[in-house]
Amino acid sequence: MDTMEVPNYGTVVVCPYNNAHQILAERLQKHLVKCRRQYPNAKITACPFNNAHHIPEQELKLHTKTCPDRGQMESFKYAIASTPAPPPQAAVYVRSDGTTVLATAPPVEDVKLDDDENWDDMDAPAYNPAKYCANNLIIRKATHKTAAEKRQFYEDERARHEMLKKGNA
């Protein structure tokens, strides 16, 4: 994509779908979504390394080899340490039955999983949003009601708010 610096405006990028579109670099992703919908038959595809790179299909193979974001993806995918990891050290572990074993890690039988938590057995009451809103100073909106029902709803709401304010004072 062609980019240029415009004084007092910022970095401008030319849209791959329509060369007449010049977009601020910060707004490019949003624009590409809209432009892609507007030009559904365009033979343009998104780069696998950066979704902001929309490339003509015939140039995609070359772009994937030279994409500047490819390095970031590959360094994440193939993390290479600057120094090799030291080999695991053997140690003596005592099992739960009292026997000892020479190993590089604790025996699997001794690794205790914390699975005591069971949310199904909790005695907490279920949350009822309607009940919570009725008992607190929450502004509610009347939806899907006739004009008369809305008027009555808002009168009831005013009375409810006054009652709650007097109760909190």
Secondary structure as GFF3:
##gff-version 3
##sequence-region A 1 169
A	DSSP	beta_strand	3	6	.	.	.	ID=ss1
A	DSSP	beta_strand	10	14	.	.	.	ID=ss2
A	DSSP	beta_strand	22	24	.	.	.	ID=ss3
A	DSSP	three_ten_helix	25	27	.	.	.	ID=ss4
A	DSSP	alpha_helix	28	38	.	.	.	ID=ss5
A	DSSP	beta_strand	44	46	.	.	.	ID=ss6
A	DSSP	beta_strand	54	56	.	.	.	ID=ss7
A	DSSP	three_ten_helix	57	59	.	.	.	ID=ss8
A	DSSP	alpha_helix	60	66	.	.	.	ID=ss9
A	DSSP	alpha_helix	70	77	.	.	.	ID=ss10
A	DSSP	beta_strand	91	94	.	.	.	ID=ss11
A	DSSP	beta_strand	100	103	.	.	.	ID=ss12
A	DSSP	three_ten_helix	108	110	.	.	.	ID=ss13
A	DSSP	three_ten_helix	119	121	.	.	.	ID=ss14
A	DSSP	alpha_helix	129	134	.	.	.	ID=ss15
A	DSSP	alpha_helix	147	168	.	.	.	ID=ss16
###
